[in-house]
């Protein structure tokens, strides 16, 4: 049951959390605006779009991305303040166990966890669509540079190759498509160029020839010079020059389907799996950092609140650093995406357990 002491701690926890979140977001917006103001002016972005399309969608994305750190800072701040005022000592001296003291902290962490989980998995991806559209329009990040030497599996036993493809013009050169059956090549299509027709939603291949293989017999069909032919491919121009953060605009069910489709095509990108696991691991870290924050700041030490806050900031930055390093191992295929995301949580969970055992009770 929620008692008066629990309500007192929960109110302090959530109040400090949302206050710290608002202050840090304000600083983040100021720094982000100062960094991008030249791009806004150069690309003539309207103030209305900057505010409502970009920052109204940037704020929930950024605040939820680092919600576990806001929790850590909030716990360190108000718990160390309670410790300096001898409130923790008074609570424990009345017979309240340390485990019971953790109860309102974990209830508050659960509230924030549920909020963070729903936002990151279902709501923020929708708001990210507008933010990414704004970046593509005013930061010129829509297409990037043309891709070269592209190999893709677009269907079962169907593979394509392109020497280059420009997303800006939807034009590719030196196209070839191979179809296999039971591991044997059955047909091969080659063309000098390929272009996507957005009106008819088909691909036009030009200067082509087709080689069909049936056992020991081959039939070659060649188009006339300059002749083009429409063909349907299980492929869209959006799949070229794809930005790494495109998955930010997908809900978790959409992301799972997207990853499954990419794997069937032979395109294994660790960052997609990392993003999927990060959405839960980042929210779960709220519990771990809450326990660490309580065990550190409930101890009255020389140096007071400043010592607690300094140690808390050091631990929070070490968590971020560890997470970034583990992601690089995943990119290099030294760690699975699942392990790279959860490894910092495992290590800091062990730290939380040790600190809990050593906490004054």
Protein Blocks (a to p, Z undefined) as FASTA:
>chain_A
ZZfklmmmmmmmmmmmmmmmmmmmmmmmmmmmmmmmmmmmmnopafklmmmmmmmmmmmm
mmmmmmmmmmmmmmmmmmmmmmmnommmmmmmnopafklmmmmmmmmmmmmmmmmmmmmm
mmmmmmmmmmmmmmmmmnopmnopadehiaddfbghiacddfbdcfklopaehiadddde
ehiafbdcddfbdcddfklopacdehiaddddehjaccdddddehiacdddddddfklgo
iafklmmmpcfklmmmmmmmmmmnopacfklmmmmmmmmmmmmmmmmmmmmmmmmmmpcc
ehijmlmmmmmmmmmmmmmmmmmmmmmmmmnopacfklmmmmmmmmmmmmmmmmmmmpcZ
Z
